Each structure stands twice: as structure tokens, then as C-alpha cells.
């Protein structure tokens, strides 16, 4: 029996090192995906690669059960799919820590608690931002576009993609800057 690891984060900006630290020393091979846990198994290439690699008796290993899906429903869909394919799951941390070959109350509970924790974090973040706004402070990420970048974006007469590459910002940032400038002119 071999342990085959799965590391998942939702975006490229999130760090996978903590999961790798837990999985790399014990897993035969570790697959990494940077995609939303919202996707079903068939839409997650790294998960599919891990499943193709797994042999009878191997276990798909995750640090925490919520790495399989972002919320209760999505996690259950992936777990059901894995168990239908005959793939067992090993969870390293949390209340569902252990080896699982079928759905259980503890797995369902762990996914429900993870969803509740995520919802709580989101609520607290929104409340904190709202409280800061009431005090006249603006929370959130710092703007990507300063006055110099804004001027450079507005001065160029090229495709959005070319401008984004030249100014070293995303296409979305260029589009928003151009749209905001157009709205101010009207």
C-alpha cells in the first residue's frame, strides 16, 4: 500500500508549502492543484492524474478533508466519487484523521465543520472591513495601479493584452482602469 498525496489550494497566490511539509515525507508521489474545490472530480486534472496513478490498495492522502472540496456538498461529491472508484482516503489532521474506504458520519461532520469555519472567517472579514469603513479606513488589498501605472495604461493605444504585458499587470486590471477612465470622462 502506498500513500498518494493531493495538495490543493484555490488560487495561484495561495501557498502550498504547509501541505507539502505534511505529505512529501510520507507519500510515494504528491500531486498539486491550484483550482477551486468547487469543481467535480472529472474537472480537476491533478486529482484525475492522482487517481490514474493510484493502484489497488493505495490511499489518496490529504492533510485535511476540506482539501477535497470547499464545502460540505462539494466534499461529499468528491468523496462519493472516490469511494465508487474503489479509492480509499487517508486524512492526516482534524477530526476525520485516519483511513476511510466509505462515507462515515465523521467525514460528513468534518466537511460540515470546515464549511462552517470558512463561512465564519468570511463573515468576520466582512464585519471587520465594514467596521473599518465606518471609521473612515478602507480595508482590503492595496490598489495594483498607482498614478504612474494608470498614466502608462491610459497613454498606450494597443490591445489590452499587450498593455497588460507591458505594464506588468493583469488583463483585468487594464480593463478596469480603462473602464473607470471612460466612466470619469462621461
Secondary structure, 3 states (H helix, E strand, C coil): CCEEEEEEECCCCCCCHHHHHHHCCCCCEEEEEECCCCCCHHHCHHHHHHHHHCCCCCEEEECCHHHCCCCHHHHHHHHHHHHHCCCEEEECCCCCCEEECCCCHHHHHHHHHHHHHHHHHHHHHHHHHHHHHHCCCCCCCCCCCCHHHHHHHHHCCCCHHHHHHHHCCCHHHHHHHHHHHHHHHC
